[in-house]
Amino acid sequence: MTLTTTFDRTGMDRICGFVNGKGGVLKTTLTANVGALLAVSGWKVLLIDMDPQGNLGLDLGYRHGDLDDDGSALAQSLMFGSLLIPLKDIRPNLDVIPGGSHLDSAAAGLVSMGSKDGRKAKLALARSLSPLAGNYDIIFIDCPPGNEPLQVAALGAASYVVVPTKTDKAGREGLVGVAKRLDTVLDVNPDLDLLGVIITATSATATNVHRVTREAITETFGNADVLFKGMVRHAEAPAQAARDRGVLVHELEEQVKAAPKWYEVLNGTAEAGQSQPRSAVNVAEDLYQITYELVARLEAAEERNAS
C-alpha cells in the first residue's frame, strides 16, 4: 500500500483517541470505562494502550499477568508491520491490545522511521489497525501524555479525538499541545475530527472554576460546542479501589450496592465484607453520562459527514 494522503481508511471511521499533553487527566479511566460500558450495551469494542506505563491493564485487571506482553506485540507491529492479535474478551465484547515498556523502543523506532519517511511514521498505527478495524463497532486509543512519536501515530490512526482536561492551568495548557499535534497529522489524516473536550477530576460544587475553565476552552477552540456537558468528578477512594482491584467503576458500583448495610452487620444478619467506597456510585453516574454523550456526538458527526 502506498503511504500517501489517500491512505485507505475503509472500516476505520470509528477510531477515537483520548489525548492530552498532560498526564493525570483520566485518559486511561475514560478509555477503559467508556469502552467497557459500550461493550456491556452490546458494542464490539477494541481498546489500544499506546502508553509505555501500561496502566490500562491495571484498570482492566490483566497487568503483569500471563496475558500481558508489556506492549511487545504492539511495538513490533508499529516498527515492522507485524500482524496484531488482540487479547480477546477481557470483558464480554471487549478486546485489548496491551501497552507497556516495549513502546519506549517503538517510540525511538518511529523517530528513526520519521527521519526517512515522515508519513510512514505517522501512519504506523493506522497500518497496524487497518486489518482489524472492520471487526469492531468502535476502537478507543489511550494516548500517552508526553511521548510525541506515539501520540502522533495514535492521531494518525484516529478518526476522532476526545480531550479530557483538568480545570487547572497545566491541564488547559495541554489543550494547546493537542491542537499542535492535530496539525502535524493533517497531511496524512485530513478528516480527523475533534469530538469534544471533557472536564475531569473536578468537584461538582466548583461552579466558578468550571465557568473559568469553560471560557478558556471556548477561547482555545473558538467554539463552546466542543465542551461535553457531562464532567467526571474527583473521587480518590473509588479511583484507587478500582485500580487496585482491577475492576471498572460500574463494576465497583455493583459491589457497593451489593454490600451489606451496617445495620445488617450489627444485627448479625450479614457478615462484614471488604470496605467499599460509596462515592463510586457518583463517579459511575458521571461515566454513564459521558458515554451517552459521546455516542450522541459520534452519531451527530457521522450524520454531518454523510450529508
Phi and psi in degrees as a GROMACS rama.xvg file:
@    title "Ramachandran Plot"
@    xaxis  label "Phi"
@    yaxis  label "Psi"
@TYPE xy
-75.9434  129.773  THR-2
-86.3944  91.1344  LEU-3
-130.968  -176.321  THR-4
-67.5774  -9.79718  THR-5
-100.871  29.4029  THR-6
-49.1517  131.495  PHE-7
-72.9774  111.291  ASP-8
-106.093  25.9938  ARG-9
-56.2691  126.691  THR-10
80.3354  1.6654  GLY-11
-110.115  28.7683  MET-12
-91.3683  3.51574  ASP-13
-131.104  58.5647  ARG-14
-115.425  119.852  ILE-15
-122.041  124.3  CYS-16
-100.73  132.517  GLY-17
-94.5694  116.408  PHE-18
-142.517  142.155  VAL-19
-160.114  146.735  ASN-20
-71.2873  -10.0844  GLY-21
-111.062  149.276  LYS-22
-87.0091  170.487  GLY-23
73.311  21.9478  GLY-24
-106.491  13.3325  VAL-25
77.6323  27.7225  LEU-26
-59.8579  -47.3673  LYS-27
-67.0958  -41.8255  THR-28
-57.7076  -44.9379  THR-29
-68.6501  -42.7364  LEU-30
-56.8774  -49.8178  THR-31
-69.3543  -47.6649  ALA-32
-78.6501  -41.6415  ASN-33
-67.166  -41.2547  VAL-34
-59.8155  -43.7438  GLY-35
-68.4351  -37.0179  ALA-36
-64.562  -39.3388  LEU-37
-65.8168  -37.7595  LEU-38
-63.58  -41.2404  ALA-39
-59.7058  -34.983  VAL-40
-79.093  -3.05079  SER-41
110.745  -4.88951  GLY-42
-72.4179  145.535  TRP-43
-89.635  117.148  LYS-44
-122.181  138.653  VAL-45
-120.989  130.507  LEU-46
-109.829  134.076  LEU-47
-113.435  122.185  ILE-48
-97.1969  102.163  ASP-49
-93.3591  10.0557  MET-50
-98.9395  128.345  ASP-51
-60.7963  -17.7236  PRO-52
-75.4365  -24.679  GLN-53
66.0948  28.8354  GLY-54
-70.9723  -16.7848  ASN-55
-58.9659  -33.8884  LEU-56
-67.3721  -28.8455  GLY-57
-69.51  -43.5411  LEU-58
-64.2921  -34.2442  ASP-59
-97.4595  -5.26221  LEU-60
86.997  11.3511  GLY-61
-107.859  -4.80592  TYR-62
-60.3533  135.4  ARG-63
65.9387  13.8413  HIS-64
-98.1762  -173.253  GLY-65
-62.9917  -27.7806  ASP-66
-82.4071  -15.129  LEU-67
-85.9693  117.021  ASP-68
-100.681  10.0861  ASP-69
58.837  32.1227  ASP-70
84.4769  8.67421  GLY-71
-63.3544  -48.4449  SER-72
-64.8406  -40.7155  ALA-73
-66.0153  -40.6257  LEU-74
-61.687  -44.0302  ALA-75
-63.1558  -38.9818  GLN-76
-68.0647  -41.0187  SER-77
-63.7943  -40.8293  LEU-78
-84.1873  -36.6488  MET-79
-123.078  -1.08952  PHE-80
76.9925  17.7515  GLY-81
-67.0584  153.73  SER-82
-67.8307  132.549  LEU-83
-88.6762  133.745  LEU-84
-121.906  106.906  ILE-85
-66.3094  155.79  PRO-86
-72.5934  124.28  LEU-87
-88.6225  139.32  LYS-88
51.212  50.3319  ASP-89
-60.099  -33.5181  ILE-90
-135.321  160.273  ARG-91
-52.6288  128.909  PRO-92
70.807  8.35071  ASN-93
-123.322  112.532  LEU-94
-107.46  158.954  ASP-95
-140.697  143.795  VAL-96
-112.027  111.277  ILE-97
-69.9163  152.103  PRO-98
-104.862  -170.791  GLY-99
147.713  -169.426  GLY-100
-64.6604  -24.2214  SER-101
-62.483  -19.8576  HIS-102
-70.381  -18.1913  LEU-103
-63.0579  -41.0967  ASP-104
-66.2151  -38.4997  SER-105
-62.8505  -39.1527  ALA-106
-61.2269  -43.4101  ALA-107
-63.5319  -39.4339  ALA-108
-64.0041  -37.2839  GLY-109
-68.4363  -34.9278  LEU-110
-62.2217  -46.0017  VAL-111
-62.5858  -43.3877  SER-112
-61.767  -42.1165  MET-113
-66.5611  -28.0241  GLY-114
-67.9884  -23.156  SER-115
-98.4952  -36.613  LYS-116
-152.37  94.3021  ASP-117
-59.6582  -38.5054  GLY-118
-67.7381  -36.8929  ARG-119
-62.1453  -41.6098  LYS-120
-66.0682  -41.8027  ALA-121
-65.5632  -28.7401  LYS-122
-99.8246  11.1094  LEU-123
-59.7665  -46.7813  ALA-124
-71.9352  -36.5647  LEU-125
-58.3546  -42.6384  ALA-126
-60.5555  -42.0301  ARG-127
-66.8828  -35.7695  SER-128
-85.9439  -18.7453  LEU-129
-53.3561  -43.9795  SER-130
-71.831  -16.8311  PRO-131
-100.234  -28.6978  LEU-132
-57.4636  -36.8921  ALA-133
-66.2735  -12.3723  GLY-134
-84.7245  -4.77063  ASN-135
-127.653  151.333  TYR-136
-77.5831  -30.5244  ASP-137
-158.136  149.462  ILE-138
-125.45  129.831  ILE-139
-110.037  137.91  PHE-140
-114.121  122.605  ILE-141
-88.8233  104.958  ASP-142
-87.7453  143.335  CYS-143
-70.8625  150.711  PRO-144
-74.7277  -39.3663  PRO-145
-122.695  9.02339  GLY-146
-98.6831  95.3847  ASN-147
-60.1185  -46.2967  GLU-148
-60.3617  -41.3087  PRO-149
-71.0942  -38.5714  LEU-150
-64.2756  -43.0002  GLN-151
-65.3154  -40.1259  VAL-152
-63.1251  -38.4502  ALA-153
-63.5638  -43.4734  ALA-154
-69.4321  -29.1754  LEU-155
-66.6388  -23.9172  GLY-156
-94.7918  -24.2102  ALA-157
-75.543  149.927  ALA-158
-98.9212  -24.8509  SER-159
-137.405  155.585  TYR-160
-128.102  134.847  VAL-161
-117.409  132.505  VAL-162
-115.503  105.284  VAL-163
-79.4314  143.605  PRO-164
-148.173  145.147  THR-165
-79.9324  172.005  LYS-166
-85.5205  -6.67298  THR-167
-79.1869  170.148  ASP-168
-63.2625  -38.6067  LYS-169
-62.7304  -41.4472  ALA-170
-63.505  -42.1931  GLY-171
-67.9573  -35.4878  ARG-172
-65.5444  -29.4975  GLU-173
-61.3622  -27.5332  GLY-174
-64.4449  -36.9711  LEU-175
-64.1651  -39.9464  VAL-176
-62.7747  -37.3396  GLY-177
-62.6712  -44.8746  VAL-178
-58.6002  -39.3745  ALA-179
-67.6552  -39.806  LYS-180
-62.9045  -41.1025  ARG-181
-58.9523  -41.4477  LEU-182
-62.4232  -32.735  ASP-183
-72.0668  -17.4891  THR-184
-109.327  1.11521  VAL-185
-64.9736  -21.4164  LEU-186
-69.6669  -28.0263  ASP-187
-107.856  -15.2918  VAL-188
-140.209  65.3629  ASN-189
-67.3006  -18.7997  PRO-190
-95.4646  7.42976  ASP-191
-57.3626  130.286  LEU-192
-124.001  140.35  ASP-193
-83.0012  115.261  LEU-194
-80.3278  -29.403  LEU-195
158.506  173.068  GLY-196
-118.58  132.717  VAL-197
-115.612  126.108  ILE-198
-80.3229  127.815  ILE-199
-128.471  166.572  THR-200
51.1755  49.7315  ALA-201
-125.747  168.328  THR-202
-94.0995  137.804  SER-203
-64.0181  -21.6852  ALA-204
-96.4093  -2.73662  THR-205
-83.718  63.0214  ALA-206
-65.3295  -38.1441  THR-207
-68.2032  -39.787  ASN-208
-62.3466  -41.9843  VAL-209
-61.9293  -41.2842  HIS-210
-62.3863  -46.4057  ARG-211
-62.8035  -42.2074  VAL-212
-64.2539  -44.3818  THR-213
-63.0016  -39.516  ARG-214
-64.2315  -41.1192  GLU-215
-66.1998  -40.3878  ALA-216
-67.1615  -41.854  ILE-217
-60.8965  -40.5956  THR-218
-65.8727  -39.018  GLU-219
-63.1827  -44.7646  THR-220
-101.102  -6.77455  PHE-221
72.8917  16.5212  GLY-222
-160.615  121.565  ASN-223
-70.5462  -19.2087  ALA-224
-67.5548  -15.0463  ASP-225
-69.0775  -18.838  VAL-226
-80.9067  126.005  LEU-227
-63.0533  141.714  PHE-228
-70.1723  -37.1335  LYS-229
-77.1655  153.82  GLY-230
-132.396  164.766  MET-231
-114.215  116.892  VAL-232
-70.0725  153.026  ARG-233
-77.5611  126.461  HIS-234
-150.81  96.6116  ALA-235
-66.3618  -39.8735  GLU-236
-62.4548  -51.0042  ALA-237
-67.4518  -33.4614  PRO-238
-61.9363  -45.284  ALA-239
-69.1177  -41.6525  GLN-240
-64.3691  -42.9119  ALA-241
-62.4887  -46.5006  ALA-242
-69.8038  -39.703  ARG-243
-62.7832  -35.5203  ASP-244
-94.4646  -8.27203  ARG-245
68.1515  34.2546  GLY-246
-119.154  159.13  VAL-247
-91.2467  166.153  LEU-248
-64.7421  -40.255  VAL-249
-68.7429  -28.0645  HIS-250
-71.1807  -38.7086  GLU-251
-65.7013  -38.6072  LEU-252
-59.073  -41.7737  GLU-253
-63.2635  -37.8496  GLU-254
-65.8308  -39.5635  GLN-255
-62.1915  -45.6734  VAL-256
-68.7661  -28.3743  LYS-257
-86.0183  -11.3031  ALA-258
-67.2049  146.515  ALA-259
-65.5977  146.64  PRO-260
-74.9321  155.93  LYS-261
-59.9619  -36.3614  TRP-262
-74.1369  -25.6118  TYR-263
-68.8681  -39.9671  GLU-264
-66.1627  -43.3963  VAL-265
-62.3657  -38.1923  LEU-266
-81.2876  -5.65853  ASN-267
80.2653  11.4208  GLY-268
-89.6477  -4.37489  THR-269
-152.751  155.646  ALA-270
-98.0077  144.096  GLU-271
-65.523  134.509  ALA-272
-110.588  -162.074  GLY-273
-64.1533  138.171  GLN-274
-60.6926  134.06  SER-275
-118.845  131.85  GLN-276
-75.2775  112.715  PRO-277
-64.2004  -26.6753  ARG-278
-69.135  -7.55425  SER-279
-58.5202  -31.2553  ALA-280
-63.3589  -41.5528  VAL-281
-65.3721  -43.8241  ASN-282
-66.5063  -38.5543  VAL-283
-60.0128  -41.6884  ALA-284
-61.1935  -41.1889  GLU-285
-60.2611  -43.6801  ASP-286
-71.0327  -32.6676  LEU-287
-60.4026  -45.2771  TYR-288
-63.0717  -44.2783  GLN-289
-62.9824  -41.4968  ILE-290
-63.5636  -45.6741  THR-291
-59.8841  -44.5797  TYR-292
-70.1788  -37.2277  GLU-293
-60.7429  -44.0615  LEU-294
-62.6563  -42.4936  VAL-295
-62.2142  -41.9369  ALA-296
-67.1508  -39.8268  ARG-297
-61.9142  -47.5145  LEU-298
-64.1965  -38.1601  GLU-299
-65.6  -40.5666  ALA-300
-64.889  -39.8755  ALA-301
-65.7538  -36.8541  GLU-302
-65.2769  -40.9143  GLU-303
-62.7335  -43.304  ARG-304
-67.9772  -27.8996  ASN-305
-80.3266  -20.9436  ALA-306
